[in-house]
Amino acid sequence: MLRVINSQTVDILTFKLEGRLTGERAEQVRTLVTRSNAEMKLIVDITELMFVDALGEEVLSFLKRLGAHFLAQTAYSLDVCERLHLALVPKQGSGTLSAGPNGNGRPLGQ
């Protein structure tokens, strides 16, 4: 099962992926993102992904080519970013900034 939560601020579009990024669901994520506003900065939060298959990796690489930055805070999600050479969201201060589901731009966990 895959859960996708998207939110946006004035200039940032965020997709939070939770669960398993596999097969048909991965293709649906690709379609969802490509139908979104291409002029906005794209952030993909993969912290809550539990598994990514080959097609899911292909979709994440596709999002990378679109200019997405990735938010990863677990060992698995960080490993996925390292293996696929995905750019992480730049850190500012003591926490990683994200538009997050609430779009507040504050460090996660605060």
C-alpha positions as CSV (number, residue, x, y, z in Angstrom):
1,M,0.0,0.0,0.0
2,L,1.2,3.5,-0.8
3,R,-0.1,6.7,0.7
4,V,0.6,10.0,-1.1
5,I,0.1,13.3,0.6
6,N,0.7,16.5,-1.4
7,S,0.7,20.1,-0.3
8,Q,1.9,23.3,-1.7
9,T,2.9,26.8,-0.7
10,V,3.4,29.7,-3.0
11,D,6.5,28.2,-4.6
12,I,7.0,24.7,-3.1
13,L,5.2,21.6,-4.1
14,T,5.6,18.7,-1.6
15,F,4.8,15.0,-2.0
16,K,5.1,12.8,1.0
17,L,5.2,9.1,0.2
18,E,4.4,6.5,2.8
19,G,4.5,2.7,2.5
20,R,5.6,0.7,-0.5
21,L,6.6,2.5,-3.8
22,T,6.1,-0.4,-6.2
23,G,4.6,-1.3,-9.6
24,E,1.5,0.5,-10.6
25,R,1.5,2.8,-7.6
26,A,4.9,4.1,-8.5
27,E,3.6,4.8,-12.0
28,Q,0.7,6.7,-10.5
29,V,3.1,8.9,-8.5
30,R,5.0,9.7,-11.8
31,T,1.7,10.7,-13.4
32,L,0.6,12.7,-10.4
33,V,3.8,14.7,-10.3
34,T,4.0,15.3,-14.0
35,R,0.5,16.7,-14.0
36,S,1.5,19.2,-11.3
37,N,2.8,22.7,-11.7
38,A,6.3,22.3,-13.2
39,E,7.4,25.8,-12.2
40,M,7.3,25.1,-8.5
41,K,10.2,23.7,-6.4
42,L,9.6,20.0,-5.9
43,I,10.2,18.3,-2.6
44,V,9.6,14.6,-2.1
45,D,9.5,13.3,1.4
46,I,10.4,9.6,1.4
47,T,11.1,9.3,5.1
48,E,8.1,6.9,5.6
49,L,8.8,4.6,2.7
50,M,9.3,1.0,3.8
51,F,10.1,-0.5,0.4
52,V,11.0,0.6,-3.1
53,D,11.1,-1.9,-6.0
54,A,13.0,-1.4,-9.3
55,L,10.1,0.6,-10.8
56,G,9.9,2.7,-7.7
57,E,13.6,3.5,-8.0
58,E,13.0,4.4,-11.6
59,V,10.3,6.9,-10.6
60,L,12.5,8.4,-7.9
61,S,15.3,8.8,-10.5
62,F,12.8,10.4,-12.8
63,L,11.8,12.9,-10.1
64,K,15.5,13.7,-9.6
65,R,15.8,14.5,-13.3
66,L,12.8,16.9,-12.8
67,G,14.9,18.7,-10.2
68,A,13.3,17.3,-7.0
69,H,15.0,17.4,-3.7
70,F,14.3,14.6,-1.2
71,L,13.6,14.6,2.5
72,A,14.9,11.4,4.1
73,Q,15.3,10.9,7.9
74,T,15.4,7.1,8.3
75,A,18.2,4.7,7.6
76,Y,16.3,3.1,4.8
77,S,15.3,6.4,3.1
78,L,18.8,7.7,3.4
79,D,20.1,4.5,1.9
80,V,17.7,4.9,-1.1
81,C,18.9,8.5,-1.6
82,E,22.6,7.4,-1.5
83,R,22.1,4.5,-3.9
84,L,20.2,6.6,-6.4
85,H,22.2,9.8,-5.9
86,L,19.1,11.8,-4.9
87,A,19.7,15.4,-3.7
88,L,18.6,15.9,-0.2
89,V,16.7,19.0,0.9
90,P,19.4,21.5,2.1
91,K,19.7,21.7,5.9
92,Q,19.3,25.1,7.6
93,G,20.1,25.6,11.2
94,S,19.6,22.5,13.4
95,G,16.7,20.8,11.4
96,T,15.9,19.9,7.9
97,L,13.4,22.3,6.4
98,S,10.4,21.0,4.5
99,A,7.2,22.4,3.3
100,G,5.6,19.3,4.9
101,P,2.0,18.4,4.9
102,N,1.1,21.6,6.8
103,G,3.3,23.8,4.6
104,N,4.8,25.7,7.5
105,G,8.4,25.4,6.5
106,R,9.6,24.7,10.0
107,P,12.0,22.0,11.0
108,L,10.3,18.6,11.3
109,G,9.4,17.6,14.8
110,Q,8.8,21.2,15.9
